Amino acid sequence: MISVVCVYNNETVLNDILLKSLKNQTAKYELILLDNREGRFKSASSALNFGGSQATGDYIMFIHQDMWLEIPSWIEDAEVYLRALPDVGIAGVLGIIKIPGSANIDIKFSISIFEELFKNHKPVDHPEPVESLDECLLIIPRSVFKKLKFDEVVFDGWDGYAPDYCLAIKPLKLKSYVIPGANSHYCLRRVYLLWEFRDLLKYHRRLYKKYKKDHKIIHTLMGEISRKSLNLRAIQRLIAPFYERIFPRVSTILKKELADCNSVLDLGCGYISPLSCCDFKSTVGVDSSYSAITESKRHRALDHHIQGDIRQMDFKPKSFDAVIALNVLEHLTKEEGQILLEKMQLWAKKKIFILAQKKQPGIYYKWVAANWQLKDFSDRGYHAMNESFIFIKGVSGEKRLIFKWIFPIYPIVKSLELVPRVLKKTISIVAIQDIKK
């Protein structure tokens, strides 16, 4: 039997996602819920050690409140896989491993969101050993857990405890594995950049200090850990606020451009719309993909969802303050895209915001059906620009002279993997239209 341990701080998410998926399971399991809404536990390690000590199953599953087990036999199948692995110390659904004889790393996963992100990769169909695991779902044999608990002293927060455990089991001649089984992680933190995980650098430093004698480089899902990478990330943390102001992400631009809008329609919303990071009163997403809509619903990314072909959609005139289409037009034929633009102008009261990929000379994009150019939008009354220039001129046309100081620090920016598209080849068009009243 598997004991399921979950530390939660949002009862609604717990009930709507994890517990609902557990009710569909065919196998018997033990459920141990730890309510942390009032901050009873100060660290993941202390909470999981407390929950794990109450477990009576042969295996202990430590799982996040926003994990969804997609098949009824998930727990049953997991136990079969685990019993066939005599050297398993810890298992999960998302892991990383360095490719032998190469400087590259490989992602091993059974978590569905990564199937979307890595189109050339397939979920594992049998248990595969890895160096480190993600913390969204971890399974440890109770016999192993009795010998080795999570480190509450070094990892007294909410990051780093999984990579630590993966390294700690090695002297016991045990391994970390990713096991098959369709599942989804409806992460409430959405898509963040590394520097936005507040305490991650601190705990990565502690992880490196703990194991540096035996591991000069530690590979984790949250980045490589070495003396050099830790120093670079420290610099990254310092310049991050300035970088974000100069090179804002799409959600930041949307917040600014649609500041006077209450209702927004996202055409081709995908499984995590950038609108999920904004505070609009009403948001509606349309996508033809059933899986994308299903994931978006569980993410609570938008207020309302519609599954269907955007080419067949129709709404009443002036139904929304703003209508956006991000990386959508290039997947349609030019004629279909022009028809959609006409509809968007009909549906929007105040603004239309478009991000479109375009073909580049000498670069072949198999998925680009129509090659949009600036003139296609400017002729329709849009304020259109190459994405490279959006951060120099600003989306409203104001000048922002940054080149005087950006080039002297270019080597640092490049080494930190912060090189924005403003310094690279342009492949996108941003087009914004203010609807005349």
N, C-alpha and C positions, 0 to 999 in steps of 0.2 A: 504493500500500500504506500501511496505518496501522501505526505502531509504538506498542505498548502499554507504558506505563511505570507501574509500581506500586511504591510504597514500602510495605513491610508490617512489622508488629510482632507479628502473630498468624498463624502458619503454618496452623493449623486453619481459621480463618476464610478465609484466602486460598484454600486448597484446596477448601473446601466451597462457597464462594460465587463469587468472581470466576473462578478457574481452571475450575471446573465449567461455568460459563456460556460461557467462552471456547472450551471444547472443542466446543461445539455450533455454533460459527460456520462459515459456509460460505466466507467469504473468507479468504485468506491474510493473516497479520499477523506482525509481529515482536514478540516478548515480551521485555521488559527488567524483571527483578525486582531490587529493591534491598532487601536484608535489613537492617532497622533494629532488630532485637530487642535488640541490645546498645548502642543509641544511637550508632551510627556517624555518623549525620547529626544535626546540632543544629537544623536548620530545614527546613521544606518547600521553601523556595526553593533551598537548596544541594543537597538531594536530587534535586529535579526537574531542576535545571540539569545535574547530573551524569548523570542518566539520559537526559535529552534530548540531551545531546552525543554519546551513543552511538547514537542513532536514525538509521536509514537510510531510513525511509519518507517519503512525501510529506507525511504528517500525523503528529503526535505526540499520542497520547491519554494524558493523565495521569489515572489512575483510582485510586480508593480500593479497598482490599482487600475491602470489603463491598458492592461494587456488583454487581448481577446484570443482565445483558443478556438480556431476556426472549425475543427472537426470534432464530433462527439467522442471519438476514440483517442483523443490527444493524450490524455493521462495514461490510458491503457497502453498505447503504443510506446510512450516514453519509457514506461517501466520495462517493457520488453527490450528496448534498445539498451537501457542501462544495465540490466542483468547480464547482457551479453558482453559487457565491457568490464573485465576483472580489474583493470588498472584505472578506472575512472575515479577522479578525485572531485571533479566539478564539471557540470555540463550546462549548456545554455543554447540560445537560438541565434546568437550573432557573435562572431569571433573573428580574430585576425591572426594571420601567420605569415612569416617571412618565407618567400619562395626560395628553396635551396639553390645555392649557386648564383643568386641574383640579389640585387639591391632592392628589388620590388617586394611589395607585400600583397597578400591576397585576402579577400573578404570571404568568409564562409558564413552562410546564413540560411535560416528557414523562415525568417520574418518577412512578411509580404512587402513591406514598404521598400525594402532593398531590391526586390525583384523589379520594382518600378524604376529605381535610381540607377541600377546597374543592368542595362539591357543585355549586355553580352555575358552576364553571369546567370547561372541557374541555381535555385535553392538546392541544398544538399539532399541526396536521396539515401544516404547512409551516414552514420556517425563519422565525423572527421576531426582529427586532433588539431588544436589551435594553441597559440601562445597566450592569448588574452580573450576575455569575454566581456560582453556588455552586461550591465547590471539590471536590465529590464526583467530578465527571467534567469534564475540560477537554480540548479538542482545539485544537491550534495548528498551522497550516501550518509545515513545517520551514523554509521560506524566510523566514517571519516570525520564527521562533525564533532563526535565525542572527543576525538584526539586533537582537532584543530578548529578553534573558533575564529570568527572575524576579529581582527586586531582593533580593539576599542581605544587603545592608547595613541597609536600613531594616526589612525584614521578616525578622528573624533568628529567628523562632519558627514557629508552625504556624497562624497566623491572618492574614487580610488580604491574602494574596498574589494571590488571584483578582480582587477589586475593583481592586487596584492595577494589574494587567495590563490590565484592561478600560479603565482611564483612560489608561494609558501608550500604548496603540495609537492613540489618537485623533489625536495629531499626525502619525501616519503615514497618516492618512485611511482608517483601517480601522475595522471595526465588530465588536461582540460579538453573537452569535446564540444562540438556543435552537433546537435541531434536533429533529425528531420521532424516535420510536423507543422502544417500551415498555421500561422499565427500572425497577429497584427499588434503593433504598438501605437496606440493613439496618444502620442506624447503631448502633454499639455504645454510643454515649453516650445512647441513648434520647431522651426528650423533656426538655430542660433549659430553664431560664429564662436570659435573656441574661446576668445577673450571674454565672452559674455557669461561663461560659467564662472561665477565669482570666485569660488575657492579652488577651482581646478588646478591652477598653477601651484598653489601651496601644497596640495596633496600629491601632485606629481613630483614636486621637489622631495617630499618625504619618501615617496616610493623609490626614487632614485637613490637617495641616501641610504635606504634600508638594504638595497640590493646591488649597489654599484661595484662591490668587490667581485661579484660573479657575473654581472650584466652591465656592460658599458653602454648598451643601447637596449631600451625596453620598448616593445611595440604594443600600443594599445589602440582601441577604437577612437580614442580622443587625441590621437597624435603620438608621434615618436618622442620618447623621453631619453635625453642624453644631456651631458653637460652643455654642449653647444645649443641644443634646441631649447633648453630651459632658459639660457641667457637671452636667446633671440626672442622668446615669448615674453620675457620680462620687458624687453624694449617694445614689443608689440603692444603690451598692455598700456604702456605709457602714451604711445602715439595713437592708439585706437580711437579715442574720442575726437581727435582732430581729423583722422582719416574718415570717420563716419560723417563728419560735417561736410567735408569736401567731396567725398564720393559716397553719397547716400544710396541705400538699397531701394528697390522698387517700392516697398511698403512705405518707406519714409517719404518718397516723392508723392505717392498717392495721398498720404495724409495731408501734405501741403497743398497739392493741386485740387483735392476734393474737400477742402476744409469746410466749405459752405454747403456741403451735400449731406442729406440725411439717409437717403435710400440709394443703394448701388447694385447694379446688375453685373455679374461677372460671367462672361461668355467663355466657355472652356475653362472652368474653374479648377479642374484637377483635384487631387486629393488634399492639398493644402493651399488654399487661396491666400495671397498676400493680404487680402481683406481681413483675414483672421487676426492680423496684428494691428488692425485699425479699430476705431470705436464708432462705427456708424450705427444709426438706430435700426436700420433694416438692410440686410444683405441677402441677395438671391444668387445662387450659382447654378449654371447649366453645364452639363457635360454628357457626352454620349456614352462614356464608360461607366458600367454598373459598379465595378470595383472602386473607381475613383469617387463616385457619389457615395457609395457605402462608407468608404474610409473618411470622407469629408464630413459625413453625418456624425460618425462616432468621434471625430476630432472636435465636433461642434465648431467647425471652422466658419460656417455661415448660418444665418437664421433659417433660410429655406433652400431646398435643393430640388432641382428638376433634372431627371435623366432624359435625354433626348438629343436629337440632332439639331444643332444651332441653326442649320440652314432651313429647318422646318418650323422653328420657333416663331411665335407671334405674340405680341403684347399690345395692350391699348396704348395709343399715343400718349406721350409724356407720363409714362408709368413710373419712371425712375429719375431721380435727380442726376445721376451719372450712370453711364454704361462703359464698361471696360472690356477689352479683349487683349490678353497678353499671350503672345506666341501662338496665335490662332490663325490669322489670315494667311500665313505662308503654307498652311496645310490645305487650303482651299484653292480652287482654280481662280483665276483673276476675275472671271465673271461672277462666280459665287461670292467672292470677297467684296466686289462692288455692290452686289445686292445686299449683303450683310451691312455694309457701311450705310446704305440708304435706310435700312431698318433701324440701325443704331441712332441715326439722326432723328428718326421719328419717335423712338422710345425715350430719348433723353430730354430732360428739362434744362439742365445747366451745362453738363460737360460730357465729353467723350475722351477716353484715354486709351491709346493703342500702343502696344509694343510689338513690332513685327521684325522677324529675322529676314535678312536679305542675302542673296548669293554674292560671293566675292570672286573676282577674276582669279582663275587658277585653283579655286577651291570648289569641290563638288559636294553638295548637300543633297543626298538622295531623297530626303524627306521634304525638301522645299518644293512645293507644287507651283507656286507663283512668285515671281521675282518682283517684289515691291520696291519702288524708289521714292525719294523725297517728293518728286513732282506729283506722284499719284495722290498724295495727301494735301500738298499745298494748293493744288488746283481745286480741291474741295473745301478750302477755307481752313485747313488745319495749320497749326503752328508745328511744323515738322523739322526734325533734326536727326543727324546721326547720333547714335548713343554715345559715341566718343566725346561729342561736344556738349552733351547735356550737363556735364559736371563743370564745364568751363563757363558756359554762357548762362546756365541755370535754366530750368524748365520754362520760366516766364521771360527769358531773354536777357536778364541782367548779366553784366559781365563779371567774371570772377577770375582775376589774373593770378594763377597759381604756379605757372611755370618758372617764375623767378626763383622759387625756393624748392620746387619739387625735384628738379634734376640733380642738385647737389646731394640729395639723400636717396637718389634712385637705387644705388647698390644695396642700401639697407632695406628699402621698400621691397626690392626684388627678393632678397634673401629671406624675408619674412612672408613671402608668397602673398604680398599685399598689392601686387602690380595691378592697377585698375585697367579697365578697357580703354581709358583715355590714352594710355601709353601703348596700346596694342592695336591690331587691325580692327576696323569697325565692321561689325556684322549685324547691327540692329538699327532700327528706326524707331524713334519715339514721336508720336503724333498726338497732339492735344487740340481739341476744338471747344471753344466757348460757344454755347448755343445762344444765339441772339434772341432776346425776348420779343 
